[in-house]
């Protein structure tokens, strides 16, 4: 009996040792295959590399790296659909947080070059399969961008409202700005103003210039000129380098004209003239002349511009002097 037990123990030991040798052999084979895959990719021998990748995928647990290799090959071949599918699988397989973020970037670049219906289908499928919050949120952001690129602003806002439930307070602020912007595109101006009001009240120095501009667009679209003017004046005084400076000056000129403050409108048009191109200047000259006529008519004065020349007249005089 004792000899049988000993034989049984020896047998188990041999089986375990054999299994360890097989596992070790498998690991070595996989590592060798990965080296071969890298070699063939570097040589641009993509068909051979893909053959080794597919064989290795059947036995390897490191599927994320292998799908990244496939994604790279298809990206280099400009097969954006297959590249997107591979990157999505790589993200779903990996547990590495840094790798998730890196591959999400590659995935987004590729998916944006896929036809809209296919792209939305791929990302939507990935969203349902992503159980880890980092992956789920990452795919949702890309889905929202896809909707925005295809002018599906309502769908994009639905996605952003879902993301808001999953992120911390610091991210919610920027998401609200995205929702407000999309609401502008949908012409849902009252909803936009409801979103903007608490955000503007926080007086955030980084985002306020964008928030005030959105507030101006919503109010002017609803013909709330006084409220539009409040935002425009803050933008004009507090943000002289605002990227939408031309629109701000033009908006102020329009609002002041509506209020029959023609001199202020004339002033804003002259400020606008200084930063306009030649085509815009030609159009502005006519607008400035029209405002001057309104000032004459409203005040019944002979010429209150006798000693006040608009900037375009000064430009013309300077050009004549330079020629002489």
Secondary structure as UniProt FT lines:
FT   HELIX           2..42
FT   TURN            43..44
FT   HELIX           46..57
FT   TURN            58..59
FT   HELIX           63..76
FT   TURN            77..78
FT   HELIX           80..93
FT   HELIX           97..111
FT   TURN            112..113
FT   HELIX           116..129
FT   HELIX           133..149
FT   TURN            150..151
FT   HELIX           153..164
FT   TURN            165..166
FT   HELIX           169..185
FT   TURN            186..187
FT   HELIX           189..201
FT   TURN            202..203
FT   TURN            205..207
FT   HELIX           208..221
FT   TURN            222..223
FT   HELIX           225..238
FT   TURN            240..241
FT   TURN            243..244
FT   HELIX           245..258
FT   TURN            259..260
FT   HELIX           262..274
FT   HELIX           278..299
FT   TURN            304..307
FT   HELIX           311..323
//
